[in-house]
């Protein structure tokens, strides 16, 4: 059971780090997908987000995504290792 907790915890931490690092790209992808101006480049979109919302605009909604990612990976590895 200790091994399962170790693997689950490391998967949760790794998932949280990956989610936090890549989350701004996910926000950018979503903003580009719903944009009415299809000719706007990704660089211009990032600059627009930073100008209107600040850097925190790239990380809006990160907390629930971190919880979802970490918990999902933790539970997966706990059950995978246990069973």
Secondary structure, DSSP 8 states (H G I E B T S, - for coil): -HHHHHHHHHHHHHHHHHHHHHHHHHHHHHHHHH-S-TT--HHHHHHHHHHHH-GGGGGTTHHHHHHHHHHHHHHHHHHHHH-
